[in-house]
Amino acid sequence: GATQEITVEANSGSVKYNGGEQSVSGLKATTFQVGDLTYTVEGLTASASGTDAGEYTANVTGTPVVKDADGNDVTSEFKVNTVDGKLAIGKRNVTLTSAGGTKVYDGTPLTNDEVTVGGDGFVDGEGATYEVTGSRTVVGSDKNTFTYALNEGTDANNYAITTSEGTLTVTSRGATQ
């Protein structure tokens, strides 16, 4: 029976969602030192691919063939173990921030419907629409509140979205700036 054990491990990778298919493939090592002899494992492959955020298993497949340094098939002397790898596609971190603003009281509401996208941002062709509801008419401050809706084709599971609200401030006419 087999007298030696060799473990072949698939490559793993970690990337950020980019809207396209991403992949990981290959094996960490196919050459092994046993004592002072070198052996090579052939016949195995591994790969995983995915588009959306999540984890994808890179299964090691194939039939292992172990050869010694002279190219002789010595598979019967070995037990070949395999360890699957994984492709981890992470969510993009996106920060949505409504703008702030300041004005002197004039009886009309202060609004600012600008929303900036920070962090990793959305990938090309994806994004959101915003409804900014913040408004301040009288002297004082309020958060520039807003809501957002992801555009068609933009999957919330591919993003970690946080929101931040600017401040709208109305000052009194007599105040010095």
C-alpha positions as CSV (number, residue, x, y, z in Angstrom):
1,G,0.0,0.0,0.0
2,A,0.9,3.7,0.0
3,T,3.7,4.6,2.3
4,Q,3.8,8.4,1.9
5,E,1.2,11.1,2.1
6,I,1.2,14.2,0.0
7,T,-1.3,17.0,0.3
8,V,-2.1,19.1,-2.7
9,E,-3.9,22.4,-2.0
10,A,-5.8,24.6,-4.4
11,N,-5.0,28.3,-4.6
12,S,-7.3,30.7,-2.9
13,G,-8.0,34.4,-3.7
14,S,-9.7,37.4,-2.2
15,V,-10.9,40.2,-4.4
16,K,-13.5,43.0,-4.4
17,Y,-16.7,42.9,-6.5
18,N,-16.0,44.7,-9.8
19,G,-19.1,43.8,-11.9
20,G,-17.3,41.2,-14.0
21,E,-16.4,37.6,-13.6
22,Q,-13.3,37.0,-11.4
23,S,-11.5,33.7,-10.8
24,V,-8.8,31.9,-9.0
25,S,-7.1,28.8,-10.3
26,G,-4.1,26.5,-9.9
27,L,-2.4,24.6,-7.1
28,K,-0.2,26.0,-4.4
29,A,2.5,23.4,-5.0
30,T,2.9,20.3,-7.2
31,T,6.5,19.5,-6.2
32,F,7.2,17.8,-2.9
33,Q,10.3,16.9,-1.0
34,V,10.2,13.6,0.8
35,G,13.4,12.9,2.6
36,D,16.0,13.9,0.0
37,L,13.9,12.9,-2.9
38,T,11.7,15.2,-5.0
39,Y,8.3,14.1,-6.4
40,T,5.9,15.9,-8.7
41,V,2.1,15.5,-8.8
42,E,0.4,15.8,-12.1
43,G,-3.1,15.5,-13.3
44,L,-4.9,17.7,-10.8
45,T,-6.4,21.1,-11.4
46,A,-8.5,23.6,-9.4
47,S,-10.4,26.7,-10.3
48,A,-13.4,28.8,-9.1
49,S,-15.1,31.8,-10.7
50,G,-17.9,34.1,-9.8
51,T,-19.3,37.6,-10.3
52,D,-21.3,38.5,-7.3
53,A,-20.0,39.0,-3.8
54,G,-19.7,35.7,-1.9
55,E,-17.5,32.6,-1.6
56,Y,-16.9,30.1,-4.4
57,T,-15.1,26.8,-3.9
58,A,-12.1,25.9,-6.0
59,N,-12.5,22.1,-6.0
60,V,-9.4,20.0,-6.7
61,T,-10.3,17.7,-9.6
62,G,-8.6,15.1,-11.7
63,T,-6.6,11.9,-11.1
64,P,-3.3,12.4,-9.4
65,V,-0.2,10.9,-10.9
66,V,3.0,11.0,-8.8
67,K,6.4,10.9,-10.5
68,D,9.8,10.8,-9.2
69,A,12.7,13.0,-10.3
70,D,13.4,10.6,-13.2
71,G,9.8,10.7,-14.4
72,N,8.8,7.3,-13.2
73,D,5.2,6.8,-12.1
74,V,5.3,6.1,-8.4
75,T,1.7,6.9,-7.7
76,S,1.1,3.5,-5.9
77,E,3.6,4.6,-3.2
78,F,1.6,7.7,-2.3
79,K,-1.7,8.7,-0.8
80,V,-2.6,12.1,-2.3
81,N,-4.8,14.2,-0.2
82,T,-6.5,17.4,-1.7
83,V,-7.6,20.6,0.0
84,D,-10.0,22.8,-1.9
85,G,-9.3,26.5,-2.2
86,K,-11.8,29.3,-2.3
87,L,-12.4,32.5,-4.2
88,A,-13.8,35.2,-1.9
89,I,-15.4,38.1,-3.6
90,G,-16.0,40.9,-1.1
91,K,-18.6,43.7,-1.2
92,R,-17.6,47.1,-2.2
93,N,-17.8,49.7,0.6
94,V,-19.9,52.7,-0.5
95,T,-20.6,55.8,1.5
96,L,-23.4,58.1,0.4
97,T,-23.2,61.6,1.8
98,S,-25.7,64.4,1.4
99,A,-24.2,67.9,1.1
100,G,-24.5,70.5,3.8
101,G,-25.1,74.2,3.4
102,T,-25.4,77.5,5.3
103,K,-27.4,80.6,4.5
104,V,-28.7,83.7,6.2
105,Y,-32.4,83.6,7.0
106,D,-34.5,85.0,4.2
107,G,-37.8,83.1,4.7
108,T,-37.2,80.6,1.9
109,P,-36.0,77.0,2.6
110,L,-32.4,76.0,2.4
111,T,-31.9,72.8,0.4
112,N,-29.1,71.0,-1.3
113,D,-29.9,67.9,-3.3
114,E,-26.3,66.9,-4.0
115,V,-25.3,63.4,-2.9
116,T,-21.6,62.3,-3.2
117,V,-20.5,58.7,-3.5
118,G,-17.4,57.8,-1.6
119,G,-15.5,54.7,-0.5
120,D,-15.0,52.1,-3.2
121,G,-17.8,53.6,-5.3
122,F,-20.2,51.8,-7.6
123,V,-18.9,49.9,-10.5
124,D,-19.5,51.3,-14.0
125,G,-23.1,51.0,-15.1
126,E,-24.3,50.6,-11.5
127,G,-25.5,53.1,-8.9
128,A,-28.4,54.7,-7.2
129,T,-30.9,57.5,-7.4
130,Y,-31.4,59.8,-4.5
131,E,-34.3,61.7,-3.0
132,V,-33.0,64.5,-0.8
133,T,-35.7,65.6,1.6
134,G,-33.7,67.8,4.0
135,S,-34.9,71.4,4.3
136,R,-34.4,74.2,6.7
137,T,-36.2,77.6,6.7
138,V,-36.0,79.0,10.2
139,V,-32.8,79.8,12.1
140,G,-31.0,76.7,13.3
141,S,-29.7,73.4,11.9
142,D,-31.1,70.2,10.5
143,K,-29.7,67.1,9.0
144,N,-30.0,67.0,5.2
145,T,-32.0,63.8,5.1
146,F,-32.3,61.6,2.0
147,T,-33.2,58.2,0.8
148,Y,-31.8,56.2,-2.1
149,A,-32.9,53.5,-4.4
150,L,-30.5,51.2,-6.2
151,N,-30.7,51.4,-10.0
152,E,-31.9,48.4,-12.0
153,G,-29.0,45.9,-12.3
154,T,-27.4,47.0,-9.1
155,D,-27.5,44.2,-6.5
156,A,-27.5,45.4,-2.9
157,N,-25.7,42.1,-1.9
158,N,-22.6,43.4,-3.8
159,Y,-22.3,46.5,-1.7
160,A,-21.9,47.5,1.9
161,I,-23.6,50.9,1.8
162,T,-23.5,53.5,4.6
163,T,-25.2,56.9,4.6
164,S,-24.0,60.2,6.1
165,E,-26.1,63.3,6.2
166,G,-24.8,66.8,5.8
167,T,-26.0,69.7,8.0
168,L,-28.2,72.6,6.7
169,T,-27.8,75.7,8.8
170,V,-29.8,78.9,8.7
171,T,-28.3,81.9,10.5
172,S,-30.0,85.0,11.7
173,R,-29.6,88.2,9.8
174,G,-27.8,90.0,12.6
175,A,-25.2,87.3,13.1
176,T,-21.7,88.0,11.9
177,Q,-20.2,85.2,9.9
